Amino acid sequence: MILLPVQCRMARAALGMGVRELAVAAKVSVDTVARFERGDELKERTIDALQRALEAAGVEFIDENGGGPGVRLRKGHQKKG
């Protein structure tokens, strides 16, 4: 599954994670995260890094049959704050 910008924003919201936190976790710049979430085209390896960082933080990416892309927290995961 390829991470979509809307899923990135939803995942960060579900985790209570800021753009800076994601950038550090994915080892990319804050601008890179912002550009991705705006819908700019990025290299596949950069998108993979964002997805891996969000998954490591406790998110699962889903594509419900016909319901569109989404996210959910892994079982037992607690949102920050």
Helices and strands as residue ranges (DSSP letters): H 5-15, H 19-26, H 30-38, H 44-57, E 59-64, E 68-73
